[in-house]
Amino acid sequence: MDYPALNKLFLDAVDRYANPKAQFSKTANGWESISAGEMLRRVAGLSKALGELGIKAGDRVGIFAPNCAEWHVADFAITGLGAASVPVYFNESADRLTYILNDSGARIVITKGEAQARKIAEARERVPGLEHVISVAPPSDLHGEILRYETLIATAGDADVAEYRRRAKQVSSDQLATIIYTSGTTGEPKGVMLNHSNLSSNAIDSLKEYVFLPDDVALEFLPLAHVYERTVGYGYLSRGVSIAYLEQIEAVAEALLQVHPTMTAAVPRFFEKLYANILEKGHRETGLKRKIFDWALRVAEESVPWRAYGKAAGSGLQLRWSIADRLVYSKIRMGLGGRIRTFCSGGAPLAPELAEFFWSLNVPVYQGYGLTETAPVVTANLPTANKVGTVGRPIPHVEVRIAEDGEILVKGPNVMQGYYRKPAETRDVLSEDGWFRTGDIGKLDADGYLIITDRKKELLKTAAGKFVAPAPIENMLKSCPYITNAIVVGDKRKFVSVLIVLNFTAIEAEAKRQGRDFAPRSQIFVDPWVRDLISHEVERLTASLAQYEKPKRFALLEQDFTYASGELTYTLKMKRRVIEERYQDVIARLYADVEEPRPQHQA
C-alpha cells in the first residue's frame, strides 16, 4: 500500500474538515483556539522563512519546545521543504541537547519557552554547525541572537500558502521526515531515522477502527518529542480532531476538567497515579460516604469479568453496578472531564489489574505496544477487538513473529530506515529482509493477541540461573494502595528483592484508622507496623509467582523516581541502571548477611 507524505495528510485534512478550532493553547485568558486555515497560514509562513534561511531537502532542523501549537506548525513547515525535523525533549539536559544537535547536524533550531531559549543560547558555542535559532516570544535580552517566530509568520498570506502547497507536493513518502533520538534507558542515544511513510502509515493504520466525531477534542500531554504522542497527533489532525496542547504533564488533572477531552494518549504511570488518587480520595471519606465508596469498589471488582472481558452478568450485579455508577463511578469520570471515550495506553506494560479496574468503572483503556523504531505502533487493542491483559493484535500491514528465544520481531511499513550514522548498530537489529528485533520478550495467544513479558535486556538472572522478568512483579506491587512505585533487583544474586516507594498519604490514613500516628513522618521508615503492613502486601500480591520470582526482601525509599534526577525517561519509564547505581548501598544491605561484599562501582 502506498502512503502519503505527512504534508499531504495535513493538507487533505485542512481541506476536508476546515476545523474552526484545530489547535487549543492555554493562555492567561484561558484556552484559546485557532482554525485549521490559520494553522496552515502559519505553517506556510514559517516554511517560507526557513527556505529563505537556506533550508532545503535533506537538511535537519531541531525542535526544542514543550507541547504547543507551534510544535506542529514547525514540524509541517520543516517537512514541507523536504527537510527532516529533529525533536528534542523540552527539558533535556544541556549535554544531551548539544549531543543531539551536533550528531544530527541541525542547521536551525526552533524553540519556545524562556528556559529553552536561554539553554540554546548558552549551548551555541558548543554547536558550531548551528546557524540560526528561531524562538516563540524570546526573552528581550536575547533578541539580537534569536529570530522571532511571530515576525517570520506575520505577513504570510494566500500566495505563501499556495507556494507551500506546491512545494509540499514535491515531497515523496520515502524521504526522511525526522530523526528521533532514543530516550536512552541504556547506552548512548541513537538517532532513529523515520521517513514520511513510516509515520503516515502508522497514523492511518493504528487508528483505522476508531470512530471520530465532529466535536472530538484530544488532549496531548505526553511529550511531542516522543514518537508515541507525535504519531497519535498526526492521526488526530488527519481526521479533523481538535488538539489541546498541555505544556506541563503536572497540570493534566486541571486540564482534563477545563478541556473536557474525548480522547487522549497516556502511559502506565499516569494510570497508576490516577488509581492511587482515586483510592486516596475515597479513603479520606468517613462515615456513610466511606462505606458507599468501599462498597462501590467491591462491586467494581465483582464486575470485572463482565465489564472488562464481556462475560455475562446477572441482573442483580447489573443493578448494583448501576447504583454504584450513579453514586461513585460517574463522579470519577467527571473528574476526568466527563467526556472521555478513549484512553490509549502505551510506552510500557500496563498491569492487567489496573486495566480491569478502569474498565469496571466504564473508563475504556486500550493498551498498545510499539517502539520509536516502529513509528511507534506495532499492536493495539481497539474498540472493535480488545482483550485486557494483552497489547492487542498487529495493526494492518504490520507482521509480528516470535523468535526462538522469545524476542518479538516486527516487519512492516512502520519499521525505521535505520540509526543515523550508525550502520553497525542498524545491522544488529534490522535484517536484510526487513525484520526488526525489538529487544522485547513476548508471545502471541491463540487469538493473535500479543502479550509482553519483559525487555530482553532487563531480565534478571539469579545466581541459580533462573530468569526473572521484573516488570510484571513491579506492576503487581504497584496495584497496592500503599505502594507508589517499585523496582525489582537481584541480578546474579541468590534471590530477588524490591525497592519500594511508599504512598505516605495512604499509609497515614490507614494508620489513623487503626489509631496510630507518625510524628515526624520519617518514623514511617522504621516503624515495625509499617514494615509488617508492606511485608503482608508483598506476600499477598506475589502469591501466584514461582518461588524464585517472589521478592524475599524489600527496602523502603524516601522519594519517588523522577526525570529531574535522571531516574526516568521522559515517558516515565525507569532507567534501571541509573536507579541500581544510585541505590547500590541500599541493595548491598539487603544481601549483606547472605553474600560476599561486591566491589563498588567507581564514579
C-alpha positions as CSV (number, residue, x, y, z in Angstrom):
1,M,0.0,0.0,0.0
2,D,1.2,3.5,-0.8
3,Y,1.1,6.0,2.0
4,P,1.1,9.8,1.6
5,A,3.7,12.2,2.8
6,L,2.8,13.8,6.1
7,N,2.2,17.2,4.5
8,K,-0.3,15.7,2.1
9,L,-2.0,14.1,5.1
10,F,-2.1,17.6,6.8
11,L,-3.3,19.5,3.7
12,D,-6.0,17.0,2.9
13,A,-7.4,17.3,6.4
14,V,-7.4,21.1,6.2
15,D,-9.3,21.0,3.0
16,R,-11.7,18.2,4.1
17,Y,-12.6,19.3,7.6
18,A,-11.7,23.0,7.7
19,N,-11.8,22.6,11.5
20,P,-12.6,26.0,13.1
21,K,-10.9,25.0,16.3
22,A,-8.0,22.9,15.1
23,Q,-5.5,23.9,17.9
24,F,-6.1,24.9,21.5
25,S,-3.5,26.6,23.6
26,K,-3.6,27.6,27.3
27,T,-3.1,31.4,27.7
28,A,-3.5,33.9,30.5
29,N,-7.1,34.3,29.4
30,G,-7.9,30.6,29.3
31,W,-7.9,28.1,26.5
32,E,-7.9,29.8,23.1
33,S,-8.1,28.2,19.6
34,I,-7.1,28.8,16.0
35,S,-8.7,27.4,12.9
36,A,-7.1,24.9,10.5
37,G,-6.8,27.7,7.9
38,E,-4.9,29.8,10.3
39,M,-2.7,26.9,11.3
40,L,-1.9,26.4,7.6
41,R,-1.1,30.1,7.1
42,R,1.4,29.9,10.0
43,V,2.9,26.7,8.6
44,A,3.3,28.3,5.2
45,G,4.9,31.5,6.6
46,L,7.4,29.6,8.7
47,S,8.2,27.2,5.9
48,K,8.9,30.2,3.6
49,A,11.2,31.7,6.2
50,L,13.1,28.5,6.6
51,G,13.6,28.3,2.9
52,E,14.9,31.9,2.8
53,L,17.4,30.9,5.5
54,G,18.7,28.3,3.2
55,I,16.9,25.1,4.4
56,K,16.4,22.6,1.6
57,A,15.5,19.0,1.1
58,G,17.7,16.7,3.2
59,D,18.7,19.3,5.8
60,R,17.9,18.9,9.5
61,V,16.1,21.4,11.8
62,G,15.7,21.0,15.5
63,I,12.5,21.5,17.5
64,F,13.2,22.2,21.2
65,A,9.9,23.1,22.8
66,P,7.2,21.8,25.1
67,N,3.9,20.7,23.7
68,C,2.4,23.7,22.0
69,A,0.5,24.6,18.8
70,E,3.8,25.9,17.4
71,W,5.3,22.4,17.6
72,H,3.1,21.0,14.9
73,V,3.4,24.3,12.9
74,A,7.2,23.9,13.0
75,D,7.1,20.2,12.1
76,F,4.9,20.7,9.0
77,A,7.0,23.8,8.0
78,I,10.2,21.8,8.1
79,T,8.9,18.6,6.3
80,G,7.1,20.8,3.7
81,L,10.6,21.7,2.4
82,G,11.7,18.0,2.3
83,A,13.9,18.6,5.3
84,A,13.8,16.5,8.5
85,S,12.9,17.6,12.0
86,V,15.0,16.7,15.0
87,P,12.8,16.8,18.1
88,V,14.5,17.4,21.5
89,Y,12.6,16.9,24.8
90,F,11.9,20.4,26.1
91,N,13.5,19.7,29.5
92,E,16.6,18.0,28.1
93,S,20.0,18.5,29.7
94,A,22.4,20.9,28.0
95,D,24.9,18.0,27.3
96,R,22.3,15.8,25.6
97,L,20.9,18.8,23.7
98,T,24.4,19.6,22.4
99,Y,25.0,15.9,21.5
100,I,21.7,15.6,19.6
101,L,22.2,18.9,17.6
102,N,25.8,18.1,16.8
103,D,25.2,14.4,15.9
104,S,22.2,15.3,13.6
105,G,23.9,18.2,12.0
106,A,20.9,20.5,12.7
107,R,21.4,23.9,10.9
108,I,18.5,25.7,12.7
109,V,16.6,25.2,15.9
110,I,13.0,26.3,16.6
111,T,12.2,26.8,20.2
112,K,9.6,28.1,22.6
113,G,9.9,29.0,26.3
114,E,12.4,31.3,28.1
115,A,14.3,28.4,29.7
116,Q,14.6,26.7,26.3
117,A,15.8,29.9,24.5
118,R,18.4,30.5,27.1
119,K,19.6,26.9,27.1
120,I,20.1,27.1,23.3
121,A,21.8,30.5,23.6
122,E,24.2,29.0,26.2
123,A,24.9,25.9,24.1
124,R,25.5,27.7,20.7
125,E,29.3,27.9,21.1
126,R,29.3,24.1,21.5
127,V,27.3,23.5,18.3
128,P,29.4,25.0,15.5
129,G,27.0,23.9,12.8
130,L,24.0,25.7,14.2
131,E,23.3,28.7,12.0
132,H,20.1,30.2,13.4
133,V,17.7,30.0,16.4
134,I,14.0,30.8,15.9
135,S,12.1,31.4,19.1
136,V,8.4,32.0,20.0
137,A,8.4,35.1,22.2
138,P,12.1,35.1,23.0
139,P,13.5,36.9,26.1
140,S,14.1,40.6,25.4
141,D,17.8,40.4,26.2
142,L,18.3,37.7,23.5
143,H,16.6,39.5,20.6
144,G,19.8,40.1,18.8
145,E,20.8,36.5,18.8
146,I,17.4,34.9,18.1
147,L,15.0,35.3,15.2
148,R,11.4,36.0,16.4
149,Y,8.8,33.4,15.2
150,E,6.0,35.9,15.4
151,T,7.8,38.2,13.0
152,L,8.6,35.4,10.5
153,I,4.9,34.3,10.1
154,A,3.3,37.8,10.5
155,T,2.8,38.7,6.8
156,A,2.2,35.2,5.4
157,G,-0.8,35.2,3.0
158,D,-2.6,33.3,0.3
159,A,0.5,33.4,-2.1
160,D,2.6,31.8,0.6
161,V,0.0,29.1,1.2
162,A,-0.1,28.4,-2.5
163,E,3.7,28.1,-2.6
164,Y,3.7,25.8,0.4
165,R,1.1,23.5,-1.3
166,R,3.3,23.4,-4.5
167,R,6.4,22.6,-2.6
168,A,4.7,20.0,-0.3
169,K,3.5,18.1,-3.4
170,Q,7.2,17.5,-4.4
171,V,7.9,15.7,-1.1
172,S,7.8,12.0,-1.5
173,S,6.7,9.5,1.1
174,D,10.1,7.8,1.1
175,Q,12.0,11.0,2.1
176,L,13.4,11.3,5.6
177,A,10.9,13.1,7.8
178,T,12.6,13.0,11.2
179,I,15.5,11.8,13.3
180,I,14.3,10.9,16.8
181,Y,16.9,10.2,19.4
182,T,16.0,7.3,21.8
183,S,15.5,8.3,25.4
184,G,18.3,6.0,26.4
185,T,17.3,3.7,29.2
186,T,20.6,2.0,28.4
187,G,23.6,3.3,26.5
188,E,24.2,6.2,24.2
189,P,21.1,7.7,22.5
190,K,20.7,6.7,18.8
191,G,19.1,8.7,16.1
192,V,16.1,6.7,14.7
193,M,15.5,7.7,11.1
194,L,11.8,7.6,10.1
195,N,10.5,8.6,6.6
196,H,7.1,10.1,5.8
197,S,5.7,6.7,5.0
198,N,6.8,5.2,8.3
199,L,4.8,7.9,10.2
200,S,1.8,8.3,7.9
201,S,1.2,4.6,7.7
202,N,1.2,4.3,11.5
203,A,-1.1,7.4,11.9
204,I,-3.5,5.9,9.3
205,D,-3.5,2.2,10.3
206,S,-3.3,2.4,14.1
207,L,-6.5,4.5,14.3
208,K,-8.4,2.8,11.5
209,E,-11.0,1.2,13.7
210,Y,-11.7,4.3,15.8
211,V,-14.8,6.5,15.3
212,F,-14.1,10.2,15.2
213,L,-16.9,12.8,15.8
214,P,-17.1,16.4,14.8
215,D,-16.8,17.7,18.3
216,D,-13.9,15.5,19.4
217,V,-11.1,17.1,21.4
218,A,-7.8,15.3,22.1
219,L,-5.5,16.4,25.0
220,E,-1.8,16.0,24.2
221,F,0.2,16.0,27.4
222,L,2.9,13.4,26.6
223,P,6.0,14.9,25.0
224,L,5.6,15.6,21.3
225,A,9.4,14.9,21.1
226,H,8.5,11.3,21.7
227,V,7.1,9.4,18.7
228,Y,4.1,8.0,20.6
229,E,2.3,11.3,21.1
230,R,3.6,12.7,17.9
231,T,2.2,9.9,15.7
232,V,-1.1,10.0,17.6
233,G,-1.2,13.7,16.9
234,Y,-0.8,13.1,13.1
235,G,-3.8,10.7,13.4
236,Y,-5.9,13.4,15.2
237,L,-5.0,16.1,12.7
238,S,-5.6,13.9,9.7
239,R,-9.2,13.2,11.0
240,G,-10.1,16.8,11.9
241,V,-9.9,16.3,15.6
242,S,-9.1,19.4,17.7
243,I,-5.9,19.2,19.7
244,A,-5.4,20.9,23.1
245,Y,-1.7,21.1,23.9
246,L,-0.5,20.9,27.5
247,E,3.0,22.1,28.2
248,Q,3.4,20.5,31.7
249,I,2.3,17.0,32.4
250,E,1.8,18.0,36.1
251,A,-1.2,20.1,35.0
252,V,-3.1,17.3,33.4
253,A,-5.7,16.9,36.2
254,E,-6.7,20.6,35.8
255,A,-6.6,20.4,32.0
256,L,-9.0,17.4,31.9
257,L,-11.6,19.5,33.8
258,Q,-11.0,22.5,31.6
259,V,-10.8,21.0,28.1
260,H,-13.2,18.0,28.6
261,P,-11.3,15.9,26.0
262,T,-12.9,12.8,24.4
263,M,-9.6,11.0,23.8
264,T,-6.0,11.1,25.0
265,A,-2.9,9.0,25.0
266,A,-1.1,8.2,28.2
267,V,1.5,5.9,29.8
268,P,1.0,3.4,32.6
269,R,2.5,5.8,35.2
270,F,-0.5,8.1,34.5
271,F,-3.0,5.3,35.3
272,E,-1.0,4.2,38.3
273,K,-1.2,7.8,39.8
274,L,-4.8,8.2,38.8
275,Y,-5.7,4.9,40.6
276,A,-3.8,6.0,43.7
277,N,-5.5,9.4,43.7
278,I,-9.0,7.7,43.4
279,L,-8.3,5.4,46.4
280,E,-6.7,8.2,48.4
281,K,-9.7,10.5,47.9
282,G,-12.1,7.7,48.7
283,H,-10.3,6.7,51.8
284,R,-10.4,10.3,53.1
285,E,-14.2,10.0,53.4
286,T,-15.7,9.0,56.7
287,G,-19.0,7.5,57.8
288,L,-21.6,6.6,55.2
289,K,-19.6,8.1,52.3
290,R,-16.7,5.8,53.1
291,K,-19.0,2.8,53.4
292,I,-20.5,3.6,50.0
293,F,-17.1,4.1,48.4
294,D,-15.8,0.7,49.8
295,W,-19.0,-1.0,48.6
296,A,-18.6,0.5,45.1
297,L,-15.1,-0.8,44.9
298,R,-16.3,-4.3,45.8
299,V,-19.0,-4.0,43.1
300,A,-16.3,-2.9,40.6
301,E,-14.2,-5.9,41.4
302,E,-17.2,-8.2,41.1
303,S,-18.0,-6.6,37.7
304,V,-14.6,-7.2,36.1
305,P,-15.5,-10.4,34.2
306,W,-18.5,-8.5,32.8
307,R,-17.1,-5.0,32.2
308,A,-13.6,-5.9,31.2
309,Y,-14.0,-9.3,29.5
310,G,-17.5,-9.3,28.2
311,K,-18.8,-12.2,30.2
312,A,-22.5,-12.5,31.1
313,A,-23.7,-10.7,34.3
314,G,-26.7,-11.4,36.3
315,S,-29.5,-8.8,36.8
316,G,-28.5,-8.3,40.4
317,L,-24.9,-7.4,39.6
318,Q,-26.1,-5.1,36.8
319,L,-28.4,-3.3,39.2
320,R,-25.7,-2.9,41.9
321,W,-23.3,-1.6,39.2
322,S,-25.9,0.9,38.0
323,I,-26.3,2.2,41.6
324,A,-22.5,2.3,42.2
325,D,-22.1,4.1,38.9
326,R,-24.6,6.8,39.8
327,L,-23.1,7.2,43.3
328,V,-19.3,6.8,42.7
329,Y,-18.1,5.8,39.2
330,S,-19.8,8.7,37.4
331,K,-18.1,11.2,39.7
332,I,-14.7,9.6,39.0
333,R,-15.4,10.1,35.2
334,M,-16.5,13.7,35.8
335,G,-13.0,14.2,37.4
336,L,-11.6,13.1,34.0
337,G,-13.6,15.8,32.3
338,G,-16.8,13.8,31.8
339,R,-16.4,13.1,28.1
340,I,-13.5,10.6,27.8
341,R,-14.4,8.0,25.2
342,T,-10.9,6.6,24.7
343,F,-7.7,6.3,26.7
344,C,-4.8,4.8,24.8
345,S,-2.0,3.3,27.0
346,G,1.5,2.7,25.6
347,G,5.2,3.2,26.4
348,A,5.4,0.4,28.9
349,P,3.3,-2.6,30.1
350,L,0.1,-1.7,31.9
351,A,-0.7,-4.0,34.8
352,P,-3.8,-6.1,33.9
353,E,-5.3,-5.4,37.3
354,L,-5.1,-1.7,36.6
355,A,-6.8,-2.0,33.2
356,E,-9.5,-4.2,34.8
357,F,-10.2,-1.5,37.4
358,F,-10.7,1.3,34.9
359,W,-12.9,-0.9,32.6
360,S,-15.0,-1.8,35.6
361,L,-15.7,2.0,36.1
362,N,-16.6,2.4,32.4
363,V,-13.3,4.2,31.6
364,P,-12.1,2.4,28.5
365,V,-8.3,1.9,28.4
366,Y,-7.0,0.4,25.1
367,Q,-3.4,-0.8,25.5
368,G,-1.0,-1.0,22.6
369,Y,2.7,-1.7,22.0
370,G,5.4,-0.1,20.0
371,L,8.9,1.5,19.8
372,T,10.5,4.5,18.4
373,E,12.0,2.3,15.7
374,T,8.5,1.2,14.6
375,A,7.0,4.7,14.4
376,P,5.7,3.5,17.0
377,V,2.6,1.3,17.0
378,V,3.1,-2.5,16.3
379,T,0.0,-3.9,18.0
380,A,-3.1,-2.3,19.5
381,N,-6.3,-3.1,21.3
382,L,-9.3,-1.4,19.5
383,P,-12.9,-0.7,20.2
384,T,-13.7,-3.5,17.8
385,A,-11.2,-6.0,19.2
386,N,-10.0,-5.6,22.8
387,K,-8.5,-8.2,25.2
388,V,-7.5,-6.8,28.6
389,G,-4.1,-8.1,29.7
390,T,-2.7,-8.0,26.2
391,V,-1.3,-5.2,24.0
392,G,-3.6,-6.1,21.1
393,R,-3.2,-7.6,17.7
394,P,-0.8,-6.3,15.0
395,I,-2.2,-3.3,13.2
396,P,-3.0,-3.6,9.5
397,H,0.1,-4.2,7.2
398,V,2.3,-5.0,10.2
399,E,3.7,-8.5,10.8
400,V,4.8,-9.9,14.2
401,R,6.6,-13.2,14.9
402,I,8.3,-14.6,17.9
403,A,11.9,-15.7,17.7
404,E,13.1,-19.0,19.3
405,D,14.4,-17.1,22.3
406,G,11.1,-15.3,22.7
407,E,12.1,-12.0,21.2
408,I,9.4,-10.1,19.3
409,L,10.3,-9.4,15.7
410,V,8.4,-6.8,13.6
411,K,8.1,-6.2,9.8
412,G,6.0,-3.5,8.1
413,P,5.8,0.0,6.6
414,N,6.4,1.5,10.0
415,V,9.9,0.0,10.6
416,M,12.6,2.6,10.6
417,Q,15.2,3.3,7.9
418,G,18.0,2.7,10.4
419,Y,20.0,4.5,13.1
420,Y,21.6,7.8,11.8
421,R,25.3,7.4,11.1
422,K,25.3,4.0,12.9
423,P,25.4,1.3,10.3
424,A,26.7,-1.4,12.6
425,E,24.0,-0.8,15.2
426,T,21.4,-0.8,12.5
427,R,22.6,-4.2,11.2
428,D,22.4,-5.6,14.8
429,V,18.6,-5.0,14.9
430,L,17.4,-4.9,11.3
431,S,17.7,-7.9,9.0
432,E,18.3,-7.5,5.2
433,D,14.7,-8.7,4.6
434,G,13.2,-6.0,6.9
435,W,12.6,-7.8,10.2
436,F,13.3,-5.6,13.2
437,R,14.5,-7.1,16.5
438,T,12.6,-5.3,19.3
439,G,14.6,-6.4,22.3
440,D,11.3,-7.3,24.0
441,I,10.2,-10.7,25.1
442,G,6.6,-11.8,24.4
443,K,4.1,-14.4,23.0
444,L,1.1,-14.4,20.7
445,D,-2.0,-16.1,22.2
446,A,-4.4,-18.4,20.4
447,D,-6.4,-15.3,19.1
448,G,-3.3,-13.5,17.8
449,Y,-3.1,-11.0,20.7
450,L,0.4,-10.1,21.8
451,I,1.5,-10.4,25.5
452,I,4.7,-8.7,26.5
453,T,6.8,-10.4,29.2
454,D,9.7,-8.0,29.6
455,R,12.6,-6.3,28.0
456,K,15.2,-8.8,26.9
457,K,18.0,-6.7,28.4
458,E,16.1,-6.2,31.6
459,L,15.6,-9.9,32.5
460,L,17.2,-10.7,35.8
461,K,19.2,-13.9,36.2
462,T,19.6,-15.2,39.7
463,A,22.7,-16.9,41.0
464,A,20.9,-20.2,40.5
465,G,20.4,-19.4,36.8
466,K,16.7,-18.6,36.9
467,F,15.4,-15.8,34.7
468,V,13.1,-13.3,36.3
469,A,11.0,-10.7,34.4
470,P,10.8,-7.6,36.8
471,A,8.1,-5.6,35.1
472,P,5.1,-8.0,35.9
473,I,6.2,-8.2,39.5
474,E,6.5,-4.4,39.8
475,N,3.1,-4.0,38.3
476,M,1.6,-6.4,40.8
477,L,3.1,-4.4,43.7
478,K,2.1,-1.0,42.3
479,S,-1.6,-2.1,42.4
480,C,-1.3,-1.8,46.2
481,P,-2.6,1.5,47.5
482,Y,0.3,1.8,50.0
483,I,2.9,1.5,47.2
484,T,3.7,4.4,44.8
485,N,6.5,2.7,42.9
486,A,8.7,-0.4,43.0
487,I,11.7,-1.7,41.2
488,V,12.8,-5.4,41.4
489,V,16.5,-6.0,41.8
490,G,18.7,-9.1,42.2
491,D,20.6,-9.8,39.0
492,K,23.2,-12.5,39.8
493,R,22.0,-12.6,43.4
494,K,20.7,-15.6,45.4
495,F,17.2,-14.2,45.3
496,V,15.3,-11.1,44.1
497,S,14.4,-8.2,46.3
498,V,12.5,-5.0,45.7
499,L,13.0,-1.3,46.4
500,I,9.6,0.3,47.4
501,V,8.5,3.9,47.3
502,L,5.7,4.3,49.8
503,N,2.4,6.2,49.4
504,F,2.6,8.2,52.6
505,T,-0.9,9.6,52.4
506,A,-2.5,6.1,52.1
507,I,-0.3,4.7,54.9
508,E,-1.1,7.6,57.2
509,A,-4.8,7.2,56.5
510,E,-4.7,3.5,57.4
511,A,-2.7,4.2,60.5
512,K,-5.1,6.8,61.6
513,R,-8.0,4.4,61.1
514,Q,-6.2,2.0,63.4
515,G,-5.5,4.7,66.0
516,R,-1.8,5.1,65.1
517,D,0.2,8.3,64.4
518,F,3.5,9.1,62.8
519,A,5.3,12.2,64.1
520,P,7.6,13.0,62.4
521,R,6.8,11.4,59.0
522,S,10.3,9.9,58.9
523,Q,9.2,7.5,61.6
524,I,7.3,5.6,58.9
525,F,10.5,4.1,57.6
526,V,11.5,2.4,60.8
527,D,8.1,1.6,62.3
528,P,7.6,-2.2,62.6
529,W,3.8,-1.8,61.9
530,V,4.6,-0.2,58.5
531,R,7.1,-3.0,57.6
532,D,4.6,-5.6,58.6
533,L,1.9,-3.9,56.5
534,I,4.2,-3.8,53.4
535,S,5.5,-7.3,54.0
536,H,2.0,-8.7,54.1
537,E,1.1,-6.8,50.9
538,V,4.2,-8.1,49.1
539,E,3.4,-11.6,50.1
540,R,-0.3,-11.3,49.2
541,L,0.3,-9.7,45.8
542,T,3.1,-12.1,44.7
543,A,1.5,-15.3,46.0
544,S,0.9,-16.6,42.5
545,L,4.5,-16.3,41.4
546,A,7.1,-19.1,41.4
547,Q,9.3,-19.2,44.5
548,Y,12.3,-17.9,42.6
549,E,10.3,-14.9,41.3
550,K,9.0,-13.8,44.8
551,P,10.9,-10.9,46.4
552,K,12.4,-12.2,49.6
553,R,13.3,-8.8,51.0
554,F,12.5,-5.2,50.5
555,A,13.8,-1.7,51.3
556,L,11.8,1.4,51.7
557,L,12.8,4.6,49.8
558,E,12.0,8.1,50.9
559,Q,11.3,9.6,47.5
560,D,9.9,8.5,44.1
561,F,12.0,8.3,41.0
562,T,11.9,11.4,38.8
563,Y,13.0,12.6,35.4
564,A,14.9,15.5,37.0
565,S,17.0,13.1,39.0
566,G,17.8,11.1,35.8
567,E,16.0,8.0,37.1
568,L,13.2,8.2,34.5
569,T,12.9,8.7,30.8
570,Y,10.7,11.5,29.5
571,T,7.9,8.9,29.1
572,L,8.3,8.0,32.7
573,K,10.0,4.6,32.2
574,M,12.5,3.6,34.9
575,K,16.2,3.7,34.0
576,R,17.2,0.6,35.8
577,R,20.9,1.0,35.6
578,V,20.8,4.5,37.0
579,I,18.5,3.5,39.9
580,E,20.6,0.5,40.8
581,E,23.7,2.6,40.7
582,R,22.2,5.3,42.9
583,Y,20.9,2.8,45.5
584,Q,23.7,0.3,45.4
585,D,24.4,0.7,49.1
586,V,20.7,0.1,49.9
587,I,20.8,-3.0,47.7
588,A,24.0,-4.2,49.2
589,R,22.5,-4.1,52.7
590,L,19.6,-6.4,51.5
591,Y,22.1,-9.1,50.8
592,A,24.8,-8.3,53.4
593,D,24.2,-11.4,55.5
594,V,24.0,-13.9,52.6
595,E,26.6,-12.8,50.1
596,E,30.2,-11.7,50.0
597,P,30.6,-7.9,49.6
598,R,30.7,-6.8,45.9
599,P,33.2,-4.3,44.6
600,Q,31.7,-0.8,44.4
601,H,31.4,0.9,41.1
602,Q,33.7,3.8,40.5
603,A,32.1,7.2,40.0
